[in-house]
C-alpha cells in the first residue's frame, strides 16, 4: 500500500472509479435518501488533511468531515488514546456509574470554557443533542417558555434543534408542528432582538437566546464587533440566558478555543460537538454551575460521555492547545490572503470572510446577486481536481480544513481553487 503523501492530490482516472462506483450502487439500494451527498466519493482511508478513495485517488481535504477532524484524520496521538482506552473500558453508562475519563474531560471543559464562573458539564453524542439539552435546561432553569434564535441559523435536525433553525425551508418542510414559542430575529441586528422583546417575547417570558458566534450553515457569517457583547448585555438586563452554539466554531476552529473569546463574551450555556473528539461521536453542554441546577433524572444519555470518546477528546484538546489553534490563525490568514488576491481577477467572488480556518468565499453572478448554481459548480470542479470543499448558505463555498494544515497544503488548495474557478469560467463562456 502506497503511503498517503502529506500534500499532493492524485486523480488516476475518471471519477468515480470502478471500485467506488460499485460501493455507490450498494449504497443506493439500502441507505436512506435523506442523506445529502456532495460528491461521489467513497473514502477508504485518511491521514492528516489527505483522503484516499477506494480506487486510490487522493484528495486534499478542506472539509474535515464538516469541521470535525480538527487535529487531522487519524492523528497518531488520538488513535493511541482511543486504542488504550478501548483496551481498558469501552462503555459503562455515565448515567448510572462513574469512570475517570468522563470526569477528567468535564474538568478540562469547565476549565477551558469562556469566563471564570464555576461550570458544570452534561454529555451528549452530537451537536443536535447538545442543543436539545440546552433548550430543556434553559426552560427548566428560568421557568420561562419563550426562546429567541436567528434567521439563517442552523442548530440541528431533531425537533427542538430544527425549530431553532431557520437556514433552509427543506430542513423544516413536512415536519410540522414544530416546538412552540420559538421566535427568530435577524442575525447581527440587536435592534431586531429588541423589537421581538417589545412585541412578541416579553422579557419575563423569554428563557434564552440561542446564537452561533459565527453562523455556519447560514454562510459563514462573521458578526459586527458589538453584536455578541450587545446580546450579553441585553440578556443580563432581562435575566435571559445566552446560549452559544459553538458546535462548528469550537475547539480551535477560529484560532481560539471558542469563538466567543474573540469578543470577550461568556455564555451562560455553551453547546459543543463536532471537533471535540476528532471524529468520535461526542457532544456536551457546559453551563454556569448555578444554571445547571436540574435534579437527577431530569435529563440523561446512555452513551453520552462514552469513555473512548472522552479519551479522544482529551488528546485532541491537548493538541489544539499545544499548536493547532495557533496554526489555524497562521494558515487561515494565508488562505484568506490568497482568496482575496484571487477575487481581484475573479468577479464571481463576492466576498471572502472568516476567522482562523473557518473561511467563506461567497459567489455572485454578473449582476452581483448570490449565485448558488455557480457556487456548486466551483465545488464540483474542485473535486474533480482533487480538492474537497463544501457549500453553505445561499451561495458560499466553505473552507473548514483540519487545523494541522501545512503552508504547502494551503498553497496547493489555492492553486486548485483557482483552477476550479477557471474551469467554471470556461464552461460558462462556452455556454455549456
VOGU-3710 file (C-alpha; in Angstrom, 3 decimals, decimal comma):
1> xxxxxxxxxx> 0,000/0,000/0,000  1,402/3,380/-1,054  1,680/5,860/1,812  -0,679/8,824/1,877  1,528/11,780/0,990  1,005/14,904/3,035  0,424/17,346/0,223  -0,215/16,159/-3,291  -3,651/15,151/-4,570  -3,653/12,440/-7,236
11> xxxxxxxxxx> -6,515/11,688/-9,632  -5,830/8,461/-11,529  -8,818/8,458/-13,869  -12,468/9,440/-14,284  -14,373/9,915/-11,027  -15,857/7,887/-9,505  -13,585/4,963/-10,239  -14,953/1,413/-10,737  -14,468/0,272/-7,142  -16,153/3,410/-5,801
21> xxxxxxxxxx> -18,953/3,032/-8,344  -19,694/-0,477/-7,048  -19,986/0,847/-3,488  -22,234/3,691/-4,637  -24,591/1,162/-6,209  -24,725/-0,821/-2,956  -25,366/2,377/-1,013  -28,223/3,344/-3,302  -30,057/0,099/-2,535  -30,014/0,344/1,263
31> xxxxxxxxxx> -29,305/3,871/2,543  -31,920/6,495/3,350  -32,492/9,001/0,529  -32,412/11,811/3,122  -28,608/11,887/3,105  -27,136/14,752/1,092  -24,010/13,566/-0,676  -21,887/16,372/-2,135  -19,552/14,049/-4,041  -19,457/10,525/-5,485
41> xxxxxxxxxx> -16,597/9,857/-3,066  -16,216/6,577/-1,190  -13,499/7,108/1,403  -11,073/4,263/2,049  -8,663/5,916/4,474  -7,437/9,330/5,579  -4,399/10,871/7,254  -3,906/14,479/8,313  -5,527/16,552/5,585  -5,406/13,839/2,902
51> xxxxxxxxxx> -8,185/11,478/1,798  -7,905/8,351/-0,349  -10,868/6,752/-2,094  -11,474/3,091/-2,943  -9,683/3,467/-6,279  -6,522/5,035/-4,905  -7,376/8,637/-5,842  -6,026/11,129/-3,310  -7,761/14,359/-2,293  -6,753/17,361/-0,240
61> xxxxxxxxxx> -9,468/17,698/2,379  -10,721/21,216/3,110  -13,842/19,888/4,875  -12,533/17,958/7,915  -15,731/15,898/7,950  -17,719/19,170/8,325  -15,325/20,828/10,787  -14,912/17,682/12,894  -11,401/16,244/12,462  -9,778/19,411/13,783
71> xxxxxxxxxx> -6,401/17,836/14,591  -6,369/15,895/11,335  -7,597/12,493/10,236  -6,221/9,587/12,267  -3,840/11,688/14,323  -1,474/9,193/15,978  -1,907/10,659/19,475  -5,694/10,477/19,220  -5,542/6,965/17,749  -3,283/5,838/20,594
81> xxxxxxxxxx> -5,601/7,375/23,204  -8,547/5,529/21,636  -6,615/2,252/21,487  -5,531/2,429/25,122  -8,970/3,334/26,411  -10,705/0,678/24,296  -8,419/-1,904/25,876  -9,482/-0,827/29,358  -13,168/0,141/29,112  -15,408/0,779/26,123
91> xxxxxxxxxx> -18,719/1,506/27,822  -20,255/1,864/31,254  -23,079/4,359/31,138  -22,271/7,622/32,884  -25,967/7,955/33,662  -25,626/5,380/36,429  -21,897/4,887/37,048  -18,656/6,835/37,373  -15,474/6,499/35,329  -12,317/8,580/35,184
101> xxxxxxxxxx> -12,213/9,785/31,526  -15,663/11,348/31,820  -14,704/13,232/34,981  -11,289/14,252/33,625  -12,815/15,666/30,446  -15,516/17,524/32,376  -12,811/19,158/34,470  -10,973/20,099/31,308  -14,058/21,519/29,572  -15,062/23,511/32,640
111> xxxxxxxxxx> -11,541/24,914/32,762  -11,285/25,990/29,113  -14,831/27,313/28,702  -15,013/31,123/28,376  -15,273/33,066/31,618  -14,224/32,452/35,189  -17,508/31,390/36,814  -17,764/27,756/38,021  -19,091/25,394/35,335  -20,816/22,019/35,099
121> xxxxxxxxxx> -20,906/19,626/32,148  -23,579/17,399/30,615  -22,529/14,956/27,872  -24,317/14,164/24,632  -23,437/12,291/21,444  -23,953/15,028/18,856  -24,484/18,713/18,235  -28,249/18,392/17,906  -28,394/16,566/21,244  -26,394/19,372/22,847
131> xxxxxxxxxx> -28,885/21,921/21,525  -31,816/19,845/22,808  -30,217/19,630/26,249  -29,583/23,380/26,321  -33,172/24,093/25,287  -34,528/21,894/28,081  -32,148/23,317/30,658  -32,963/26,909/29,672  -36,677/26,420/30,185  -36,214/24,318/33,301
141> xxxxxxxxxx> -33,910/26,830/34,989  -35,778/30,012/34,132  -39,353/28,657/34,250  -39,954/30,680/31,087  -41,389/29,274/27,820  -40,114/31,523/25,016  -36,801/31,241/23,200  -35,176/33,504/20,603  -32,941/32,270/17,769  -31,861/33,846/14,487
151> xxxxxxxxxx> -32,746/33,730/10,817  -30,243/31,701/8,743  -29,210/29,824/11,898  -28,669/26,091/11,859  -28,712/24,156/15,137  -29,533/20,595/14,043  -32,308/18,362/12,777  -34,000/16,952/15,879  -37,275/18,652/16,788  -36,035/21,293/19,203
161> xxxxxxxxxx> -32,891/21,982/17,177  -34,891/22,080/13,941  -37,363/24,525/15,481  -34,497/26,839/16,425  -33,013/26,588/12,917  -34,015/28,919/10,106  -31,473/28,192/7,399  -33,338/26,363/4,617  -37,039/25,550/4,151  -36,075/21,948/3,369
171> xxxxxxxxxx> -34,883/21,427/6,938  -38,409/22,070/8,262  -40,650/21,104/5,350  -43,164/18,389/6,185  -42,272/18,128/9,884  -44,831/20,468/11,464  -45,907/21,163/14,121  -42,583/22,336/15,436  -41,679/23,157/19,028  -43,775/26,085/20,189
181> xxxxxxxxxx> -42,714/29,512/21,478  -39,511/29,780/19,436  -39,051/33,111/17,653  -36,470/34,385/15,192  -34,642/37,694/14,994  -32,228/38,967/12,340  -28,643/37,869/12,934  -26,161/40,656/13,610  -29,039/43,068/14,342  -29,523/43,942/18,009
191> xxxxxxxxxx> -32,495/46,164/17,211  -34,263/43,148/15,731  -33,867/41,293/19,044  -35,101/44,293/20,997  -38,166/44,555/18,743  -39,013/40,926/19,487  -38,733/41,576/23,222  -41,058/44,580/22,886  -43,664/42,926/20,679  -43,827/39,117/20,895
201> xxxxxxxxxx> -41,386/37,838/23,523  -41,799/39,708/26,746  -38,541/39,507/28,713  -40,424/37,961/31,640  -41,387/35,034/29,375  -38,087/34,641/27,496  -35,794/31,873/28,733  -32,845/32,106/26,353  -31,286/33,479/23,209  -29,523/30,841/21,075
211> xxxxxxxxxx> -26,775/32,180/18,829  -23,902/30,910/16,696  -20,928/33,226/17,326  -20,231/32,826/13,606  -23,099/31,455/11,557  -22,072/28,170/9,943  -24,629/26,611/7,624  -26,077/30,104/7,095  -22,992/31,161/5,140  -20,004/31,601/7,483
221> xxxxxxxxxx> -21,279/34,993/8,592  -18,993/36,892/10,996  -20,920/39,399/13,139  -20,023/43,018/13,830  -17,826/43,717/16,843  -20,718/44,900/19,031  -23,244/42,157/18,278  -22,302/39,394/20,733  -21,327/41,824/23,551  -24,647/43,570/22,932
231> xxxxxxxxxx> -26,539/40,291/23,245  -24,702/39,601/26,501  -25,746/42,978/27,921  -29,327/42,504/26,735  -29,553/39,075/28,384  -28,055/40,381/31,620  -30,560/43,234/31,699  -33,556/40,917/31,417  -32,372/37,749/33,177  -32,287/35,833/29,887
241> xxxxxxxxxx> -29,762/33,032/29,334  -27,273/33,448/26,486  -26,673/30,083/24,785  -23,696/29,935/22,420  -23,812/27,227/19,757  -20,095/26,544/19,315  -20,673/23,184/17,685  -18,901/24,226/14,485  -16,848/27,162/15,789  -15,330/25,454/18,827
251> xxxxxxxxxx> -12,050/23,680/19,552  -9,592/25,935/17,778  -11,529/26,284/14,540  -11,402/30,118/14,595  -7,926/30,388/16,117  -9,178/30,460/19,698  -10,517/27,514/21,650  -14,013/29,017/21,365  -15,203/31,757/19,022  -16,906/33,681/21,850
261> xxxxxxxxxx> -13,442/34,549/23,089  -12,870/36,834/20,088  -15,498/39,156/21,542  -14,788/38,590/25,243  -18,221/37,057/25,821  -19,029/34,399/28,433  -22,217/32,499/27,557  -24,432/31,005/30,231  -24,566/27,738/28,293  -22,033/26,521/25,737
271> xxxxxxxxxx> -23,114/23,867/23,199  -20,316/21,641/21,883  -19,768/18,717/19,485  -18,022/18,270/16,101  -14,317/18,963/16,813  -14,470/17,868/20,452  -13,285/14,284/19,868  -11,829/14,441/16,343  -14,438/12,199/14,756  -15,819/10,099/17,585
281> xxxxxxxxxx> -19,463/10,800/18,494  -19,390/13,164/21,455  -21,011/16,432/22,442  -21,572/18,415/25,594  -23,133/21,435/27,153  -21,029/23,455/29,573  -23,149/25,725/31,742  -22,645/28,022/34,677  -22,911/25,848/37,774  -25,837/27,891/39,120
291> xxxxxxxxxx> -27,697/27,409/35,807  -27,195/23,625/35,592  -29,486/23,016/38,558  -31,793/20,362/37,142  -32,382/17,397/39,518  -31,204/13,800/38,988  -33,170/12,019/36,268  -34,472/15,183/34,576  -32,127/14,592/31,636  -29,734/11,769/30,789
301> xxxxxxxxxx> -27,914/9,936/27,989  -26,915/6,269/27,822  -23,948/6,817/25,519  -23,133/10,462/26,286  -19,599/10,835/27,609  -18,522/7,430/26,361  -15,055/6,662/27,845  -13,396/6,055/24,458  -14,776/9,297/23,043  -13,686/11,149/26,196
311> xxxxxxxxxx> -10,141/9,815/25,809  -10,094/11,015/22,192  -11,346/14,438/23,311  -8,648/14,810/25,960  -5,934/14,005/23,415  -7,469/16,378/20,856  -7,666/19,279/23,318  -4,003/18,742/24,229  -3,030/19,058/20,570  -5,236/22,086/19,912
321> xxxxxxxxxx> -3,820/23,914/22,930  -0,231/22,956/22,106  -0,134/24,029/18,465  -3,203/23,699/16,285  -5,149/26,773/17,434  -2,084/28,888/16,615  -1,698/27,096/13,296  -5,337/27,887/12,482  -4,519/31,598/12,817  -1,460/31,413/10,548
331> xxxxxxxxxx> -2,912/29,136/7,899  -6,263/30,941/7,985  -4,545/34,274/7,312  -2,644/32,667/4,433  -5,852/31,218/2,993  -7,808/34,476/3,276  -4,970/36,476/1,726  -4,799/34,060/-1,204  -8,549/34,025/-1,781  -8,772/37,824/-1,615
341> xxxxxxxxxx> -5,952/38,099/-4,157  -7,874/35,673/-6,338  -11,012/37,807/-6,011  -9,243/40,729/-7,705  -9,304/38,840/-11,011  -12,431/36,753/-10,457  -15,565/38,932/-10,392  -17,712/35,958/-9,372  -16,119/36,132/-5,894  -18,361/38,490/-3,964
351> xxxxxxxxxx> -16,644/38,352/-0,570  -14,084/36,414/1,439  -14,676/36,322/5,215  -13,978/34,285/8,328  -11,745/33,724/11,322  -8,953/31,187/11,610  -9,698/28,163/9,445  -13,398/28,936/9,231  -13,475/30,813/5,936  -16,253/31,513/3,470
361> xxxxxxxxxx> -15,981/32,584/-0,177  -19,294/33,951/-1,419  -20,053/33,574/-5,135  -22,084/36,011/-7,267  -23,210/36,276/-10,878  -22,545/39,091/-13,361  -25,387/41,112/-11,855  -23,827/40,915/-8,384  -26,527/38,639/-6,935  -25,846/35,438/-4,985
371> xxxxxxxxxx> -25,266/32,555/-7,378  -25,875/29,110/-5,834  -25,523/27,317/-9,185  -22,116/28,875/-9,830  -21,081/28,070/-6,263  -21,985/24,414/-6,727  -20,060/24,349/-9,995  -16,955/25,640/-8,204  -17,270/22,951/-5,517  -17,733/20,248/-8,175
381> xxxxxxxxxx> -14,827/21,474/-10,311  -12,535/21,468/-7,274  -13,499/17,868/-6,500  -12,533/16,627/-9,948  -9,160/18,307/-9,464  -8,596/16,657/-6,083  -9,792/19,287/-3,584  -12,715/18,674/-1,234  -14,881/21,707/-0,432  -18,401/22,156/0,935
391> xxxxxxxxxx> -21,195/24,648/0,291  -23,030/26,683/2,911  -25,555/29,488/2,894  -27,230/30,573/-0,328  -24,016/30,883/-2,349  -20,935/30,420/-0,171  -18,072/27,953/-0,513  -16,904/26,966/2,957  -13,308/26,192/3,874  -13,014/24,264/7,140
401> xxxxxxxxxx> -9,896/22,089/6,759  -8,115/20,215/9,543  -6,169/22,600/11,763  -2,970/20,639/11,068  -2,945/22,092/7,540  0,541/22,996/6,285  1,654/26,104/4,412  2,260/23,964/1,322  -1,215/22,435/1,544  -2,760/25,906/1,639
411> xxxxxxxxxx> -0,727/26,813/-1,452  -1,933/23,685/-3,241  -5,515/24,333/-2,150  -5,383/27,869/-3,511  -3,961/26,600/-6,818  -6,832/24,119/-7,095  -9,460/26,746/-6,207  -8,020/28,985/-8,908  -8,150/26,128/-11,412  -11,746/25,326/-10,405
421> xxxxxxxxxx> -12,751/28,953/-10,928  -11,094/28,876/-14,352  -12,967/25,657/-15,203  -16,287/27,255/-14,277  -15,487/30,412/-16,220  -14,506/28,394/-19,299  -17,691/26,329/-19,075  -19,786/29,484/-18,730  -18,098/31,156/-21,708  -18,649/28,047/-23,790
431> xx> -22,327/28,113/-22,895  -22,265/24,539/-21,595
//
